[in-house]
Amino acid sequence: MNELVTCRDVARTYGRGVGAVVAVHGVTCALGAGDQVAITGPSGSGKTTLLHLLARLDSPTSGTITWPGLDGRIGVVFQGPSLVPSLDVVENVALPLVIAGLREPEARQQALIALATIDLADLAESLPEELSGGQAQRVAVARVLASSPRLIIADEPTAQLDSAMAIRVIDLLVGVATRLNAALAIATHDPEVAARLPENWTMRDGALAC
């Protein structure tokens, strides 16, 4: 497998002493190009912490995480609203590209292409407050597509959506990952969502069975 990220005996503890919380412990896993994984488990089982570690949003307390084949960006889709309220849709999609150093006209063009690819071009000039929850999450997927990441992390991206829109958003994520040959990891409580991905990992009490 062309591994993009590997975890070896990874643990993440928050706090110290008697108040310490062990969110993740003893996790060993790997994701390669094209892998598509649903991470399931009850609330508090460590799913979000593991995703943050994989996405470089957090660092392990012990163990090692490496990204041996990750020669590009990591795309992240969060559970709640993640769009900048003062920017319109195309500006939100282009923002990570601009931050990465791409000139604004080129970033805007890539953003428009991404929006058109997943049938959102008509929302390009809308503000986030004018979008439904489902539309906002689809824009977040477009933002990932525009950045052409090698690794896509999604933390409960359908938690605030109805079942029909949830499946639509998951199918978009799977389609984007397939198009880019990117690794995809989605945390979810929804068994119907998990069933849309070919591989399932289960977390319980901070430990991963994969």
N, C-alpha and C positions, 0 to 999 in steps of 0.2 A: 504494500500500500504506500502511495505517495503521501506520507504523513505531513499534515499542515500544523497540527498542534498535538503535543503529547503531555500527559500528566503522569507522574510517577510518585505514588505514595503521598499525594498532596493533602495538606490539612490547612484549614483556616479557622483560627480562634479569635474571637473578639473579647477584649477585656482581659483582666488578670485576676488571679486568686480565686476566691470562692464565687465571685461574680462572673467568671469567664464563661463564655458561650462557645461551644465547639460547633460551628456551622457545617463544616466539611471535614472529614477525616479518612485517611487511607484510600484516597481515590487514585486509581490507575486506569487510564483510558487514552484513546487516541482517535483523532478525526483526520480523515484523508480527503483528497479531492473527490467530489461527487458523493460523499457520504451524506445521508439525510437521516437525522436521529430525532426522535421525540423523547424528552426527558420528563418522566411522570413521577408522581409521589405526592403525599399529603402536604398541606401547608406547613412550613417550618422544617421541611426535610432537607433543605440545602440546595434546592434547584437553582434559585437566583444567585446564590453565592458562587456555585460552580460556574454558571454562565459568565458572571463577572470576572472570574479568574481566567476563563478561556478567552474572554474578550479583552484582556489586559486592563480592565477597569479596577482590578484589585490584585493584590499580591499574596501568595501563600505564606502561612506562618512556618510551614515546614514542607519538605518534599520539593519537587522541581516541576516546572512547566517550561516547555520549550516550543518554539514555532519553527521547526526545521525547514518546512517547505513554504512558509508564508512570505511570499515576495510581493504582496500587495496589501490593500486595506482590509480592515475588519468592519463589516456592516452590522449595525445593531438596531433592532426594532424593540422598543420598550413597551411595557404593558399600558401605561397611561399616555396622556397627550405629550408629544415630544416636539411639536412644531413651534417655531418662534412666532408669537402672536402678531408682531408688527410687520412680518414679512409675508408676502403673498406665496402661493403654492410653489411657483417656479423658483422663487428666491430661496425658499426653504429646501427644495431639492438640490439647488446649486450650492448651498452654503458649505457643506463639507468639502466640496471641490475647491471653492475659493480659499477656505482655510488651509487646504493642502498646497496652495500656491498657484492654482490654475487661474489664468486671467478671466475676469468676469464675463466677457462675451462668450468665450469658449465654454465656461462653466454653465452659463445659461443655455447654450445650445445643447449640451449633453443632458441637461435637466429636461428640456423640452422633448428630446428624443425619448428619454426614459418615461416621461408622462404619456407620450403618444403610444409607446410600446404596450403599456397596460391600460390603454383607453381612458386616460385622465387628462388629455390635452385641453378639454373644455373647462377644466378647473384651474388652469395655469395662473390666472390673474385673481383668483378668489383668495380671501383671507381665511386663516384657520377658523375664526369664529363663524364663518359661513358654511362650514363643512359639518356633515354628520360624523359620528364616531367611526363608522365604517370607511367613509371617504378619507378621514384623517389617517387611519391606519394604512390605507392603500397608498396615500401620498408618502408615508414613511417607507413603504416597500419600494416606491419609485426612487426615493432618495438612496436606498441601498443599491438599486439597479444602476443608477447613474454613476456611482462610485466604483462599480465593477470589482467588488471585494472577492477575495479568495475564501473567506470564512464569514458566514452569516450567523449571527446569534439573535434569537428572538425570545424574549422573556414574557410569557403569557400574553402574546399579542392579540388574542381574541377574547380576553377576559371580560371586556366591556361591550361585546358585540352579541347580537342575536345569532342563532345557530346557522342560519343561511349565510349571513355576512361573514361569520367565523370561518366557514368552509371556503368561502371565496378568497378571503385573505390568506389562508393557509395554502390554497392552490396557487395563488400568486407567488408566495414565497418559494414553494416547491418549483414552480416554473422558472423563477429568476435564478434559483440555485442550479437548476438543470442547464439553463442557458449559459451560465458562467462556469459550469463545472466546479462550483464552489461547494465547500462543506457547509451543511446546514444543521444547526442544533436549536430545537424549539422546546421550551419548557411549557407544559400544559397540564391542567387538571382534567381536560375534556377527553374522554376515551375516543370520541368520534374524530377529534382533531388528531390524536395520536395514531389512529388507524390510517391516516392519510400518508404517513411516513413509513418507509420500509423497515426501519430499525427502531426499537424501543429500549431505552434504559430506564431503570427504576431507582429512585433514591428513597432511602428511609433512614431517619436519624443520622443524616450526614454522610451515609455510606452509599456507594453506587454499585448496583448490580448491572453489568453490561455484557 
